[in-house]
Amino acid sequence: MTPKQKAKQLIDRYVDIMPCLQIQTGNLIIEHAKKCALICVQEIELSLIDYGRESMELQNMDSEFRFFSEVKAEINSFKF
């Protein structure tokens, strides 16, 4: 899965669980979903850091950090 695909997947999942916002405009729903997706990615990054410290593998996790950094960039630039 590419970072762009992962970003869209996360945003779509959050859009699906926001029925209370359906009465508002589509752009507002997307903005809320983007914020939720960014929080999700931040939590993943924090978990990677914790895991890397505990397992002494932090220096070997560059590709994971790069992937989620790209996912964050895709989420921020996402247009519906």
Protein Blocks (a to p, Z undefined) as FASTA:
>chain_A
ZZklmmmmmmmmmmmmmmmlmmpcfklmmmmmmmmmmmmmmmmmmmmmmmmmmnopmmmm
mmmmmmmmmmmmmmmmpcZZ
